[in-house]
Amino acid sequence: MKHTAAATSAVLLLLPLTACGGTAEAGAGSTITVTVGYQSKTINTVTAGTLLRSLGYFEKQLDALHDGHTYKVDWQDYATGAPITAQMTAGKIDIGSMGDFPLLINAARGKQLGKPTRLVSVTGYNLRGGLNTIVTSPDSKLGSLEDLRGKKVSTSIGSAADGTLVRALQRAGLDPDKDIEKLNQQPAVGASALAAGSTDALSQFVAWPGLLAFQGKAKALYDGAQLNLPTFHGVTAREDFAKKRPAVLEAFLKAQSEATDYLTEHPVTAAEKVARATSLPAEVVYLYNGAHGIATFDPAIKPQLVSALKEDVSVLKSAKLTGDVDVDAFVDDQYVRKALGPTYTKRLAATPAPAASEVWPKGATTTRTFKSPAELLSYVGKHRSGIRAAYVPDATTGTLWFADQAIWVTDGDQLLPFVAPSTAQSYVAEHGGARVITYADALERAS
């Protein structure tokens, strides 16, 4: 009887799945629902999620198919990539977007359950790893990774932020499993724990570090770009869906490309659109997604990102979150190549523009760019009440950060910003006469 009950339960569980997602059988003239899973708060996926949805480009591309079907898009918003993967392997989500580590788990779960998925495009990336940051409370005395020994650190295990934490600790000579107490928490829970003092540090992905710094609730301890390993977010699709409805997937990727172009051409407006949809401050969205933001957006699946994905497998294996992952089998750029046509090769070869110092004046629909951080400080000093946000790139990693949250160093007539105290101290140690100063002193020197 137990076996019979189990078999009956399995059948009942499977029955609803046959009519879910965009892969259900449909005759001519029928309505086909395409289900897209996205993460509104993970703002480096906006060109395949929040921004794309607000612009309506996917729906327009579907309308242009003229294949006798009517299409409906079901947008489903999640906090992390894990539930998107669960829904995809259950046949309930057709297309999803998530970070690099969750993408590997997506690939592993899909293969394990006989529901393979494929990486079909990229959203936002940073070739040095600047999308992840370790932060501490504003009044923390911790100044380096070595100071985390014996401390509590919050992260989301299996996320790219966890990968940054593990690698950073290992490079600093610490054992991530023995030398710290790791708390496995969702980003919002970790942020609350940091504020309450129940954790000493927080390692998280966009947009949490920038948000907490902007709110004055955290300061950077470690810039993920110090690892000099690419981090990125991408789009994954169920293999059966891609094969059954390639035109629909290509329509999505064309729409994603259009959203990418919109973000590039209208960075301030795009940031404000995302801010309205997510309730994040537009200034924080712009830090990551702006004209000189931490993230670069491009649907092309660059070789550097594929190589980085292969290196990430070992981190997940050591945490026993996956076994081996066949990255080459997971990556499938045929759909995005077809969607983007002859521009794809150019996109593959394109390199991100160097970060620049930038000011967002109050009431302005455009920003102002400066040749140096010192020039930005001079402008800010003269227009203090008229500044919405000021951004400067780390002098060594290029990671953009809020000017008033940066660690400033004076070296002769130079004023140099750094995201983390350790990078600032490293510079000072290597340059005689250089020293750390306060933001107020930096503004005074630049005036």
N, C-alpha and C positions, 0 to 999 in steps of 0.2 A: 504493500500500500504506500509505503514511503516513496518507493521508486516511481509509482504511478502518479502520486501527488507532485513530485518534483518535476516529472515530465510535463504534467498539465500546467504547472506554474511557468515552466520555461516557455511553453507555447503561448500562454497568455501574455508573457512579457514581450515576446517577439511580435505578436499580432499588431500592436499599434505602430511599430516601426515601419511597416511596409508602406504606409501612406504618408510618412513624414518626409520633410525636406524636399529638394527639387528633383529627386530621382524617381518619384512615383510615375507609374505609367500614365500617359496622357495622350488622348487622341487629338486630332486637329480641332482647333477652335476652343480647346479647354484652357482653364486657368492653371498655370504652374507657379507654385510658390518656391522661391529661392530663399533659403535661410542663411543669414550672415551673422556670425558671432564676432563681436568686437569688444574692446575694452576702452570705454570713453575716457577713463582717468589715465590710461597708459598712452600719453599724448604723442608718442612717436609712432603710433599706428593710425593716426587720424586720416591719412590719405586713403586708408582702406576701411575706415570706420566713421568717427565723429564728423570730420570735415566732409568726407564723401557723402555721408547721409544728408547733411545739411544742404549740400549743393544739388542733390538730386540727380547727379550725373549717371549713376548706375541705372536708375529707372529710365532715363532718357535713352541710354544705350540699348536697353532691353526693348523699348518701344520701337527702336529703329531696326530691329531684327526682321520684322514683317514675315514671320515664319508660320503664321496662322494661329499662334498661341497668344494668350494674354498672360502677362507676367506680374506677379506680386512679390515684393521683397519684404521679408520678415526680418527686421533688425533686432538682434538680441544682445543686450549689453551685460557684460560680466566684469567682475573685479580683477580676475586673473585668467591665465590661459588654461588652467587645469579643468574647469568646468566646460570650457569650449571643446577641449579634447574629448572629454567624456561624452558630450553630446554628438560630436562628430563620429566617434566610434560606435555610437548607438544609432547612427543614420539620421539624426535629427538636425544637424547643422551641415551645410554644404561647403561653406567657405568660412575660414576663421583667420584672425590675426593675433599674433603674440610675439614675445621675445625669443631670443635664440635658444636659451636653455629649455623653456617650455616647448619650443618647436621640436627639439630632440626627443622630449618625452612624448610629444604628439606622434612622431615617427615610430618610436618604440611601441607605444600602446596600439597604434594602428596595425602594425605588423603582428604583434602578439595576438590580437583579437581577430585577425583575418580581415580587417577593414583598413587597408593601407591608405595613407595620406601622402600628399606630395607638396613640397615647398615650391610655390609657383611665382613668387615675386618678393621683393623687399620693400619695406616702408622707410623708416628712419634708421640711420646707422651713424656710428662714430668709429673711425678707423683706429683710434687709440684706446677706446674703452671708456670715454668720458660720460656715457649715459648713466653710469652707476657711481654712487658716492657713499662714503661712510661718514656719518655726522654724529656729533655729541650735543649735549645741552649747552646753551650759551655760556653758562658759568662753569663748565667743566674744566678741570685742570689737566685733562688728558691732552698730550701734545703730539703723540706719535702712535703708530700701531703697537710698538713694544709696550706702551702703557696699558694696552688692553689685557695683558696677562692677568688672569684671575678675575676678569671682569665679565659682566653679562652683556651680550651683544644680540640684538634682535635682528632677524632677517626672515625672508620667506624661503625655506629650504626648497631647492629645485629651481629657484629663479636665477636670472642672470646676476642679480645683486648678491645672492649667496655665492655664486661662482667668483665674483670679484672679491668678496670677503675671504674665501678659502685661499685663493691665489695670493692675495695681498699678505695675509698672515704667513703663508709658507715662505714668501720672499723675505719677510721680516724675521724669519727663523722661529716662528711660532707654530705649534701644532693646532690646527683648527678644532680637532676633536678633544684635545686634552688641556690646552692652555687658556681657553675661554669657555664660558658657559653660553652655549648658543641657544637662543629662544626662537622657536619656529612660530612666527606670527604674521598675520596679514599686515600689509603696510599701515593701515589706519590704526590697528591695535598696537603696532610697534611705535607709532608716533605718539600715541597716548601713553604708552609705557615710558617713553623717553621723557615726556613732560612730567609724569608722575614720579620720576626718579627710580622706577623699578627696573630699568635697564640703563646701562652706562653708555651704550652707543647703538646706532641704527644703521644697517647697511641696506639700502633700497635703490630701486630703479626710478626712472622718471615717473611722475614729476615730484615725488615726495621730498627728496633732499632740497631741491630748489624752493618748493613751497614752504617747508619748515624754516629755511634760511630767510626767505622773504618775510615771513610772519614774525621773525625774531625769536623762533622757538628752537633753533639749532644752529650750529656752526660746523663747517666742514672739518673733518679730521683727515680724510684720505680721498684724493681725486682718482677715480677709476682709470683715468687716462695715464696714470703713472705706470700701469701695467703694459701699455703700448700693445694691447691686443684688441682687435675689433669687437665691438658689440653691435647688435642690430635687432630689428624687429622685422617680421615677414608675414606673408600670407600663405596659408596652407589650405589645400582643398582635398576632399575625399577623391580617391582615385576613380571610384565607380561613377561619381558625379562628373568628373572631368571628362571621362571617356564617353559618357552618355550624352552630356550637353556641353561639348567644347565651345560652341558659339556663345553660350551663356557665360562661361568662365572667361572667354576672351572679351566679352562685353564688360565684365567686371574689371578686367585688367586695363582696358581702354579708359574706363571711367576713373580708375585709380591714377592713371597717367595724367588725365585731365585735372584731377584734384591736386596732384603733385605740381603741375604747372601753375594752378591757381595759387597754391601756397607760396610758390617761388615768386610769382608776379605781384601778389598782394599779401605780403607777410603780416602786416599789422591787422588788416581786415580779417585774415584767416585766424590769427590769434584771438581776436575778439569773438569770432564765431565759435571757436572751440571753447573759449571761456564761458560764453553764454550757455552752451550745451552741457558743460561739465561742472559749472560753479567754481572752477579754478580761477584765480586772478589772471587776467590777460598778461600781466607782466611776467608771470611765471611761465605761462605757455610760450611767450616770446623768447624767454631765456633758452629754451630747448629748440623751438621751431621757427625762430625768427630768421632774418636775412643772414645773420652771422651766428646763428644758434648752435648749440652743442650738437644737434642732429643734422645730418644731411639726408634729404629725401630723394630717392630714385628707385623705381621698380626693378631695375636691372639687378640680376643676381651676380654680383662681382666675385671673381675668383678668391679675393682676399677674405670675403665673408664665408665662403664655403670652406676654406682652409681653417678659419677660426672655429667654425662649427665642428670640424673634425677634432680640433684640440679640446673642445668643450666636453666631448664624450667621456674622456677620462675622469673629469670632475664628477659627472653624474654617476659613473660606474663606481667610483670610490665611495660615494654616498649611498650606493646600492639602490639608486632610483631607476637605473636602466642597466641593461647588459650592453653588448656591442650594438652600435647603430650603423647601418650601411648608409652613410651620408650621401654617397654618389647616387644610390638608388632613390633616396628621398628627394633630392634636388631634381626638378623637372622644369626647365626654362622654355620648353617648346611653345607653351601657350602665351607667355609674355613676349617671346620673340615674334610670334605671329601678330599679337595685338599691337606691338610697337613698330613693327616693320623695319625699314632701313635705319631708323634712329637708334635701334637697340645696340648696335655695335659701337656707336658714338657714346652712348650712355655707359657702356662697359668701360670704356677708356677714360671717361671723365674723372677728374679728381676734385675733391672738395676745395672750395676757396678758403684761404686762411681766415681765421677769425679776426674781427676788428673791434675797436672800441666804439660803442654806440650809445646814443642817448635817445630816450623816448620822451619828448616834451609833453607836458599836460595839454590836452585838447588837440593834439596833433594827430593827423592820420598817416604821417610818415615819420621816420626816425632820422637822426643826424649821425653820420659816421665821422670818426676822427682818425688822424694818422697815427696817433700815439695815445697811450693812457694819460700822459701828462696833459695833452691838449684837451682830452675829455674832462679831466679834473679842473682845468682852468675854466672851461665852459660851465661846469656844474657849480663851481664856486661863485660865479657871477649870476647864476639863475637858480639858486637853491630852492626857491618856492615854486619854480615852474618845471620841476623835473618829475616825471612820472616814474621813470626807471633809468638807471645807468648801468651799462654792461662793459666789462673789460675781459680780455683773454689772459689766461695764466701765461706768465712769461716763458715757461718751459714746456707745458703740455698743450697750450692753446685752448684749453677748456674755458668757455665763457662763464662768467660769474657776476653777481651783483657787485658793483664797485664798492658799496658801503659794507659789504660782507667779506671782501677780499683781504688777504694779508698783504700789506704794502711794504716795500723795501726801497730805500733810497741808496743809490749807487752813483756817486758823482752828481751829474745833472740829470740822471735817469730816475724815474719813478716807476717801479715795476710791481704789478699785481700778481698774487698767487692765490690759488683756491685753498690750499691746505698749509698749515704751519710747517710741516716737514719739508715741503718743496721750497718754501721761503728760507728755512734755516739751511738747507743744502746749498742754496745759492749764496747766502751770506758766508758760509764756511769756505766757499771757493773763490770769493771775491773780496779781497782786502779792502776795508773801508766801507763796505756795504753794511747796512743795519736795518732791522725791522722798525717801522714807525706806525703810528696810528693813522686811521683814515683822516681824522681831523688835521693831523700834521701834514699828510699828503696833500690835502686840499689847500692848506696854507702855503706850502712850498710851490704849488702850481699856480697860485694866484699872482 
